[in-house]
Amino acid sequence: MNGYLINHPILEFKRGKKVKFYFEGKEIEGYEGLPIAAALHAAGCKVLSYSEKYNRPRGFFCAVGKCSSCLMEVDGKPNVMVCVEPLKQGMKVRRQKGRGKI
């Protein structure tokens, strides 16, 4: 959990309990209620998806749900904006290429 910001001179961080979830089949820990993208970033995952046309990697960009850089498949559902989707115990998260397939 070294990738999380721990101390800040002004802000206070209230985190939920540690939970386990799965990214590309690998078990990872994160804090319940924080965005999935934050947990992935803290775990060292910098590539969240790939562009449709040029297959370029996309990462954690706007962090407020206004772009499409963080679209991933969560529990079988495509096109989830993981920068705003709260983490829950046991979630299964996968990268997607371009538009998600239903």
C-alpha positions in Angstrom: 0.0 0.0 0.0 3.0 2.3 -0.5 1.4 4.1 -3.4 -1.2 5.9 -1.2 -0.7 9.5 0.1 -0.5 9.1 3.8 0.2 12.5 5.4 -0.8 15.9 4.1 -0.4 19.3 5.9 -4.0 20.4 5.2 -6.1 17.4 4.1 -7.2 14.5 6.3 -7.7 11.1 4.6 -10.4 8.8 5.9 -10.1 5.4 4.4 -12.4 2.4 4.5 -11.2 -1.0 5.5 -8.7 -2.9 3.3 -10.4 -5.2 0.8 -9.2 -7.6 -1.8 -10.2 -7.3 -5.4 -8.9 -8.8 -8.7 -7.2 -7.0 -11.6 -6.6 -9.1 -14.7 -7.0 -12.2 -12.4 -4.3 -11.0 -9.9 -5.4 -10.4 -6.3 -4.8 -6.8 -5.1 -5.6 -4.9 -1.9 -7.2 -1.5 -1.8 -9.3 0.7 0.5 -13.0 0.2 0.3 -14.9 3.2 -1.0 -11.9 4.9 -2.7 -12.0 5.0 -6.5 -10.9 1.7 -8.2 -8.4 3.8 -10.3 -6.7 5.0 -7.1 -6.3 1.5 -5.8 -4.8 0.4 -9.2 -2.5 3.4 -9.3 -1.3 2.7 -5.7 -0.6 -0.9 -6.8 1.6 0.2 -9.7 -0.9 -0.1 -12.5 -0.5 3.0 -14.7 -2.3 1.7 -17.9 -6.0 1.5 -17.4 -7.2 1.0 -21.0 -6.1 1.3 -24.7 -7.5 3.6 -27.4 -9.6 2.0 -30.0 -8.0 3.5 -33.1 -4.3 3.4 -32.4 -4.2 0.9 -29.4 -2.4 3.5 -27.3 -2.3 3.1 -23.5 -4.5 5.4 -21.4 -3.9 6.1 -17.8 -5.4 8.0 -14.8 -6.1 11.4 -16.4 -9.0 13.6 -15.2 -10.0 11.7 -12.0 -13.5 13.3 -12.1 -15.4 11.2 -14.7 -15.2 13.7 -17.6 -12.9 11.9 -20.0 -12.8 8.3 -21.3 -9.2 7.4 -20.3 -10.3 5.2 -17.4 -13.0 3.0 -19.0 -12.6 -0.5 -17.8 -14.6 -3.7 -17.4 -15.8 -4.2 -13.8 -17.6 -7.4 -12.8 -18.3 -8.1 -16.4 -19.7 -4.7 -17.2 -17.8 -2.6 -19.8 -17.2 1.1 -19.9 -17.1 1.7 -16.2 -15.3 5.0 -15.2 -13.0 3.6 -12.6 -11.9 7.1 -11.5 -15.2 7.6 -9.8 -16.4 4.0 -9.2 -15.9 3.0 -5.5 -13.9 -0.1 -4.7 -15.8 -3.0 -3.1 -14.6 -6.4 -1.8 -14.1 -9.0 -4.5 -14.5 -6.8 -7.6 -13.1 -8.2 -10.8 -11.5 -5.5 -12.9 -10.1 -5.9 -16.4 -8.6 -3.6 -19.0 -10.6 -3.1 -22.2 -9.4 -2.1 -25.7 -11.4 0.7 -27.3 -15.2 0.4 -26.8 -16.3 -2.2 -24.4 -18.1 -5.2 -25.8 -21.4 -6.3 -24.1 
